[in-house]
Amino acid sequence: MATPKLIALDWGSTSARAYLMSDESEVIGQRQVPLGILNVKDRDFEGALIELCGPWLLVRADTPIVAAGMIGSRQGWLEVPYVQCPAGLNQLAVGMKSVELAKQRKLWIVPGVSTAPGEMPPDVMRGEEAQIYGALTIAERTEGSGLFVLPGTHSKWVRVEDGQIVWFKTFMTGELFSVLSQHSIIGKLMAEGGPPDPEAFERAVDHAHRDPFGLSSQLFSARTLPLFDKLPATSIADYLSGLLIGHEIYTAERAMTAMNPQHDGVTLVGEVALVRNYQRALTLLGWSSTAAPAFPAASGLWRIADRAGLLGLRLQTLSLV
């Protein structure tokens, strides 16, 4: 068996993923438990850590542990301050804070990234920064540039230039879908049991781009189309998804045009089903896209740990210069 070199944790709000990585930066073990920070009883985060990857903690006492995500938020184990854009590996490594564990071990927590452009409200991310640097590594663009989209509850559009996160924007697309599905008249009309309806999804993506009256007005079409028997109740979920994703892309596209960024398409990082939907929508609207390979969070945490000198691979003192 390969020698364990790092325990990498992608620790979010509802779930936690752990990766055991070898000295060749390969994932040699992985676990996932529903112990996101919102599900940890009485803030027993060390108990949750043991449940998540206890056997790995016994293999080698000197294996470093590095975590990213909501575990570093105000509601998490230890609040680690955000680093501001532009932010690269050096800033993330320097910004890490540690939690003391039993038997003189430490858990290192990666900071999130924030941005506050001009008079605009601030924006933040936690966990996505590790996935982005992992995706760059896997694509062999370790010091490169690119445009990244990370679909999810809070979808992120992120620009990386010369190895630094220079701009990003959050869209509450996934959360809006959940709220509208469960707490609106649209959700009451939905019926389960039907097959996926890619035509309904693509129809909605197109409508989100063509209708000039904005998302609030467009959403009502998910009510009126079934009313006039132009959309089956089993297809409303696909149609709603298309509206929300289509509007997200349309809004981001306008911002991209205004900033005139140089990029060669979009790299998508996320769950397979969500990435597939975004690829379908992007293709329909003339964008090229690539899905990041597996384990971007683990690869990104490896790079951050390496840059911080935790893997014994770097002898120099880290600085922001």
DRENDRENLUM-937462 format. One record per residue (C-alpha): residue in one letter; x, y, z. Coordinates in nm, 2 decimals, padded with zeros to 4 digits. Last residue first. Layout:
BEGIN
+------+--------+--------+--------+
: code :      u :      v :      w :
+------+--------+--------+--------+
:    A :      X :      Y :      Z :
...
+------+--------+--------+--------+
END
This chain:
BEGIN
+------+--------+--------+--------+
: code :      u :      v :      w :
+------+--------+--------+--------+
:    V :  00.63 :  03.81 : -00.15 :
:    L :  00.34 :  03.66 :  00.05 :
:    S :  00.59 :  03.45 :  00.26 :
:    L :  00.66 :  03.08 :  00.31 :
:    T :  00.99 :  02.98 :  00.46 :
:    Q :  01.18 :  02.75 :  00.23 :
:    L :  01.21 :  02.37 :  00.29 :
:    R :  00.92 :  02.25 :  00.07 :
:    L :  00.83 :  01.88 :  00.03 :
:    G :  00.78 :  01.80 :  00.40 :
:    L :  00.41 :  01.77 :  00.34 :
:    L :  00.31 :  02.06 :  00.57 :
:    G :  00.52 :  02.32 :  00.40 :
:    A :  00.23 :  02.56 :  00.35 :
:    R :  00.26 :  02.53 : -00.03 :
:    D :  00.24 :  02.15 :  00.00 :
:    A : -00.07 :  02.18 :  00.22 :
:    I : -00.23 :  02.42 : -00.03 :
:    R : -00.14 :  02.19 : -00.33 :
:    W : -00.28 :  01.88 : -00.15 :
:    L : -00.59 :  02.07 : -00.06 :
:    G : -00.65 :  02.14 : -00.43 :
:    S : -00.60 :  01.78 : -00.53 :
:    A : -00.85 :  01.66 : -00.26 :
:    A : -01.10 :  01.93 : -00.36 :
:    P : -01.06 :  01.84 : -00.73 :
:    F : -01.13 :  01.47 : -00.67 :
:    A : -01.26 :  01.35 : -01.00 :
:    P : -01.21 :  01.51 : -01.34 :
:    A : -01.32 :  01.87 : -01.42 :
:    A : -01.60 :  01.89 : -01.67 :
:    T : -01.52 :  02.09 : -01.99 :
:    S : -01.72 :  02.37 : -02.15 :
:    S : -01.77 :  02.55 : -02.48 :
:    W : -02.04 :  02.82 : -02.48 :
:    G : -02.29 :  02.87 : -02.76 :
:    L : -02.61 :  02.90 : -02.56 :
:    L : -02.73 :  02.54 : -02.62 :
:    T : -02.38 :  02.42 : -02.52 :
:    L : -02.39 :  02.62 : -02.20 :
:    A : -02.74 :  02.47 : -02.11 :
:    R : -02.63 :  02.11 : -02.18 :
:    Q : -02.30 :  02.16 : -01.99 :
:    Y : -02.49 :  02.31 : -01.70 :
:    N : -02.73 :  02.01 : -01.68 :
:    R : -02.44 :  01.76 : -01.70 :
:    V : -02.25 :  01.95 : -01.43 :
:    L : -02.55 :  01.92 : -01.20 :
:    A : -02.58 :  01.54 : -01.26 :
:    V : -02.21 :  01.48 : -01.21 :
:    E : -02.17 :  01.68 : -00.89 :
:    G : -01.93 :  01.97 : -00.91 :
:    V : -01.66 :  02.15 : -01.11 :
:    L : -01.73 :  02.29 : -01.46 :
:    T : -01.44 :  02.44 : -01.66 :
:    V : -01.56 :  02.71 : -01.89 :
:    G : -01.43 :  02.81 : -02.23 :
:    D : -01.10 :  02.93 : -02.37 :
:    H : -01.07 :  03.25 : -02.16 :
:    Q : -00.97 :  03.61 : -02.20 :
:    P : -01.20 :  03.84 : -02.01 :
:    N : -01.39 :  04.13 : -02.17 :
:    M : -01.51 :  04.27 : -01.84 :
:    A : -01.84 :  04.38 : -01.99 :
:    T : -01.88 :  04.06 : -02.19 :
:    M : -01.82 :  03.85 : -01.88 :
:    A : -02.08 :  04.05 : -01.69 :
:    R : -02.34 :  04.00 : -01.96 :
:    E : -02.25 :  03.62 : -01.98 :
:    A : -02.29 :  03.59 : -01.60 :
:    T : -02.65 :  03.72 : -01.62 :
:    Y : -02.74 :  03.49 : -01.91 :
:    I : -02.57 :  03.19 : -01.75 :
:    E : -02.77 :  03.24 : -01.43 :
:    H : -03.09 :  03.30 : -01.62 :
:    G : -03.04 :  02.98 : -01.81 :
:    I : -02.97 :  02.79 : -01.48 :
:    L : -03.28 :  02.92 : -01.32 :
:    L : -03.51 :  02.88 : -01.62 :
:    G : -03.37 :  02.53 : -01.70 :
:    S : -03.42 :  02.41 : -01.35 :
:    L : -03.78 :  02.53 : -01.35 :
:    Y : -03.84 :  02.34 : -01.68 :
:    D : -03.69 :  02.02 : -01.55 :
:    A : -03.90 :  02.05 : -01.23 :
:    I : -04.21 :  02.13 : -01.44 :
:    S : -04.18 :  01.82 : -01.65 :
:    T : -04.39 :  01.58 : -01.45 :
:    A : -04.67 :  01.84 : -01.45 :
:    P : -04.68 :  01.82 : -01.82 :
:    L : -04.61 :  02.15 : -02.01 :
:    K : -04.84 :  02.31 : -02.27 :
:    D : -05.16 :  02.20 : -02.10 :
:    F : -05.28 :  02.56 : -02.06 :
:    L : -05.24 :  02.56 : -01.68 :
:    P : -04.92 :  02.36 : -01.72 :
:    L : -04.77 :  02.65 : -01.92 :
:    T : -04.91 :  02.92 : -01.69 :
:    R : -04.73 :  02.81 : -01.37 :
:    A : -04.38 :  02.75 : -01.49 :
:    S : -04.44 :  03.07 : -01.70 :
:    F : -04.45 :  03.26 : -01.37 :
:    L : -04.08 :  03.20 : -01.34 :
:    Q : -04.01 :  03.42 : -01.64 :
:    S : -04.16 :  03.73 : -01.47 :
:    S : -03.94 :  03.71 : -01.16 :
:    L : -03.64 :  03.61 : -01.38 :
:    G : -03.63 :  03.91 : -01.61 :
:    F : -03.87 :  04.09 : -01.84 :
:    P : -03.66 :  04.06 : -02.16 :
:    D : -03.77 :  03.70 : -02.25 :
:    R : -03.51 :  03.56 : -02.49 :
:    H : -03.24 :  03.43 : -02.26 :
:    A : -03.46 :  03.27 : -01.99 :
:    H : -03.69 :  03.14 : -02.27 :
:    D : -03.40 :  02.95 : -02.43 :
:    V : -03.30 :  02.79 : -02.10 :
:    A : -03.67 :  02.70 : -02.04 :
:    R : -03.70 :  02.53 : -02.38 :
:    E : -03.38 :  02.34 : -02.30 :
:    F : -03.51 :  02.20 : -01.98 :
:    A : -03.85 :  02.11 : -02.13 :
:    E : -03.68 :  01.94 : -02.41 :
:    P : -03.45 :  01.75 : -02.17 :
:    D : -03.75 :  01.59 : -02.00 :
:    P : -03.63 :  01.34 : -01.75 :
:    P : -03.89 :  01.05 : -01.71 :
:    G : -04.20 :  01.11 : -01.51 :
:    G : -04.26 :  00.98 : -01.15 :
:    E : -04.31 :  01.30 : -00.96 :
:    A : -04.57 :  01.58 : -01.02 :
:    M : -04.51 :  01.95 : -00.97 :
:    L : -04.81 :  02.18 : -00.94 :
:    K : -04.76 :  02.25 : -00.57 :
:    G : -04.40 :  02.33 : -00.64 :
:    I : -04.50 :  02.61 : -00.87 :
:    I : -04.74 :  02.75 : -00.61 :
:    S : -04.44 :  02.80 : -00.39 :
:    H : -04.27 :  02.65 : -00.08 :
:    Q : -04.11 :  02.32 : -00.17 :
:    S : -04.01 :  02.35 : -00.54 :
:    L : -03.96 :  02.73 : -00.52 :
:    V : -03.74 :  02.70 : -00.21 :
:    S : -03.53 :  02.41 : -00.35 :
:    F : -03.48 :  02.58 : -00.69 :
:    L : -03.39 :  02.91 : -00.53 :
:    E : -03.13 :  02.73 : -00.32 :
:    G : -02.98 :  02.57 : -00.62 :
:    T : -02.96 :  02.90 : -00.81 :
:    M : -02.83 :  03.12 : -00.53 :
:    F : -02.58 :  03.28 : -00.77 :
:    T : -02.23 :  03.38 : -00.64 :
:    K : -01.98 :  03.59 : -00.83 :
:    F : -01.60 :  03.56 : -00.86 :
:    W : -01.30 :  03.77 : -00.94 :
:    V : -00.92 :  03.76 : -00.92 :
:    I : -00.85 :  03.40 : -00.80 :
:    Q : -00.48 :  03.38 : -00.86 :
:    G : -00.27 :  03.13 : -01.06 :
:    D : -00.19 :  03.37 : -01.35 :
:    E : -00.55 :  03.47 : -01.38 :
:    V : -00.84 :  03.27 : -01.23 :
:    R : -01.20 :  03.39 : -01.29 :
:    V : -01.48 :  03.23 : -01.08 :
:    W : -01.85 :  03.18 : -01.14 :
:    K : -02.00 :  03.02 : -00.82 :
:    S : -02.33 :  02.84 : -00.77 :
:    H : -02.48 :  02.86 : -00.42 :
:    T : -02.68 :  02.54 : -00.37 :
:    G : -02.46 :  02.39 : -00.64 :
:    P : -02.28 :  02.45 : -00.97 :
:    L : -01.91 :  02.55 : -00.96 :
:    V : -01.83 :  02.74 : -01.28 :
:    F : -01.46 :  02.81 : -01.36 :
:    L : -01.31 :  03.06 : -01.60 :
:    G : -00.94 :  03.00 : -01.66 :
:    S : -00.58 :  03.10 : -01.60 :
:    G : -00.26 :  02.92 : -01.54 :
:    E :  00.00 :  02.84 : -01.27 :
:    T : -00.09 :  02.48 : -01.23 :
:    R : -00.26 :  02.44 : -01.57 :
:    E : -00.20 :  02.07 : -01.58 :
:    A : -00.58 :  02.00 : -01.61 :
:    I : -00.56 :  01.81 : -01.28 :
:    T : -00.38 :  02.09 : -01.12 :
:    L : -00.62 :  02.36 : -01.23 :
:    A : -00.91 :  02.15 : -01.11 :
:    G : -00.74 :  02.11 : -00.77 :
:    Y : -00.68 :  02.48 : -00.75 :
:    I : -01.05 :  02.54 : -00.82 :
:    Q : -01.17 :  02.27 : -00.58 :
:    A : -00.96 :  02.42 : -00.30 :
:    E : -01.11 :  02.77 : -00.36 :
:    E : -01.46 :  02.62 : -00.37 :
:    G : -01.43 :  02.53 :  00.00 :
:    R : -01.55 :  02.86 :  00.14 :
:    M : -01.66 :  03.14 : -00.09 :
:    V : -01.75 :  03.50 : -00.03 :
:    D : -01.91 :  03.81 : -00.19 :
:    P : -01.91 :  04.16 : -00.06 :
:    P : -02.17 :  04.42 : -00.16 :
:    M : -02.08 :  04.65 : -00.45 :
:    E : -01.94 :  05.00 : -00.39 :
:    G : -01.60 :  04.90 : -00.54 :
:    P : -01.55 :  04.53 : -00.57 :
:    A : -01.58 :  04.35 : -00.23 :
:    T : -01.42 :  04.01 : -00.27 :
:    S : -01.38 :  03.73 : -00.02 :
:    V : -01.19 :  03.40 : -00.02 :
:    G : -01.22 :  03.11 :  00.23 :
:    P : -00.95 :  03.02 :  00.48 :
:    V : -00.80 :  02.67 :  00.49 :
:    I : -00.83 :  02.49 :  00.82 :
:    W : -00.53 :  02.29 :  00.96 :
:    L : -00.62 :  02.01 :  01.21 :
:    K : -00.34 :  01.96 :  01.46 :
:    R : -00.21 :  01.66 :  01.66 :
:    Q : -00.06 :  01.67 :  02.01 :
:    K : -00.22 :  01.35 :  02.12 :
:    A : -00.58 :  01.49 :  02.11 :
:    L : -00.64 :  01.78 :  01.86 :
:    E : -00.54 :  02.14 :  01.86 :
:    V : -00.71 :  02.35 :  01.59 :
:    S : -00.50 :  02.53 :  01.33 :
:    K : -00.54 :  02.84 :  01.12 :
:    M : -00.47 :  02.88 :  00.75 :
:    G : -00.41 :  03.23 :  00.61 :
:    V : -00.05 :  03.17 :  00.51 :
:    A : -00.15 :  02.88 :  00.29 :
:    L : -00.44 :  03.05 :  00.13 :
:    Q : -00.24 :  03.37 :  00.06 :
:    N :  00.04 :  03.16 : -00.09 :
:    L : -00.19 :  02.95 : -00.30 :
:    G : -00.35 :  03.26 : -00.47 :
:    A : -00.59 :  03.53 : -00.38 :
:    P : -00.67 :  03.85 : -00.56 :
:    C : -00.90 :  03.88 : -00.39 :
:    Q : -00.93 :  03.89 : -00.01 :
:    V : -00.84 :  03.63 :  00.24 :
:    Y : -01.13 :  03.52 :  00.46 :
:    P : -01.09 :  03.49 :  00.83 :
:    V : -01.08 :  03.14 :  00.98 :
:    E : -01.37 :  03.08 :  01.22 :
:    L : -01.29 :  02.76 :  01.42 :
:    W : -01.51 :  02.45 :  01.44 :
:    G : -01.79 :  02.58 :  01.22 :
:    Q : -02.07 :  02.83 :  01.27 :
:    R : -01.85 :  03.13 :  01.21 :
:    S : -01.70 :  02.94 :  00.91 :
:    G : -01.39 :  02.73 :  00.89 :
:    I : -01.58 :  02.40 :  00.89 :
:    M : -01.78 :  02.56 :  00.61 :
:    G : -01.52 :  02.45 :  00.36 :
:    A : -01.16 :  02.34 :  00.37 :
:    A : -00.97 :  02.09 :  00.58 :
:    V : -00.61 :  01.99 :  00.62 :
:    I : -00.48 :  01.69 :  00.83 :
:    P : -00.11 :  01.62 :  00.84 :
:    T :  00.01 :  01.26 :  00.88 :
:    D :  00.24 :  01.26 :  01.18 :
:    A :  00.05 :  01.00 :  01.39 :
:    R :  00.06 :  00.75 :  01.11 :
:    V : -00.20 :  00.48 :  01.07 :
:    L : -00.41 :  00.56 :  01.37 :
:    L : -00.56 :  00.88 :  01.23 :
:    W : -00.66 :  00.69 :  00.92 :
:    P : -00.88 :  00.46 :  01.13 :
:    G : -01.08 :  00.76 :  01.27 :
:    C : -01.16 :  00.92 :  00.93 :
:    L : -01.52 :  01.05 :  00.95 :
:    E : -01.62 :  00.91 :  01.29 :
:    I : -01.30 :  01.06 :  01.44 :
:    L : -01.36 :  01.39 :  01.28 :
:    A : -01.72 :  01.39 :  01.41 :
:    G : -01.59 :  01.34 :  01.76 :
:    E : -01.35 :  01.62 :  01.71 :
:    F : -01.63 :  01.84 :  01.59 :
:    D : -01.84 :  01.79 :  01.90 :
:    R : -02.03 :  02.11 :  01.84 :
:    D : -02.32 :  01.98 :  02.06 :
:    K : -02.44 :  01.76 :  01.78 :
:    V : -02.27 :  01.79 :  01.44 :
:    N : -02.54 :  01.81 :  01.17 :
:    L : -02.51 :  02.17 :  01.07 :
:    I : -02.13 :  02.14 :  01.04 :
:    G : -02.17 :  01.86 :  00.79 :
:    L : -02.18 :  01.52 :  00.94 :
:    P : -02.37 :  01.32 :  00.67 :
:    V : -02.06 :  01.09 :  00.62 :
:    Q : -01.83 :  01.05 :  00.32 :
:    R : -01.51 :  00.84 :  00.30 :
:    Q : -01.22 :  00.81 :  00.07 :
:    G : -00.90 :  00.61 :  00.03 :
:    I : -00.59 :  00.60 : -00.19 :
:    V : -00.63 :  00.94 : -00.35 :
:    E : -00.31 :  01.01 : -00.53 :
:    S : -00.07 :  01.29 : -00.43 :
:    E :  00.23 :  01.07 : -00.50 :
:    D :  00.31 :  01.05 : -00.13 :
:    S : -00.04 :  00.90 : -00.09 :
:    M : -00.37 :  01.07 : -00.01 :
:    L : -00.65 :  00.98 :  00.23 :
:    Y : -00.96 :  01.17 :  00.13 :
:    A : -01.24 :  01.27 :  00.36 :
:    R : -01.58 :  01.41 :  00.27 :
:    A : -01.82 :  01.58 :  00.51 :
:    S : -02.19 :  01.65 :  00.46 :
:    T : -02.45 :  01.91 :  00.54 :
:    S : -02.27 :  02.24 :  00.58 :
:    G : -01.94 :  02.15 :  00.42 :
:    W : -01.62 :  01.97 :  00.52 :
:    D : -01.39 :  01.88 :  00.22 :
:    L : -01.12 :  01.71 :  00.43 :
:    A : -00.78 :  01.61 :  00.31 :
:    I : -00.57 :  01.35 :  00.51 :
:    L : -00.22 :  01.37 :  00.38 :
:    K :  00.09 :  01.16 :  00.32 :
:    P : -00.03 :  00.80 :  00.35 :
:    T :  00.24 :  00.56 :  00.21 :
:    A :  00.12 :  00.35 : -00.08 :
:    M :  00.00 :  00.00 :  00.00 :
+------+--------+--------+--------+
END
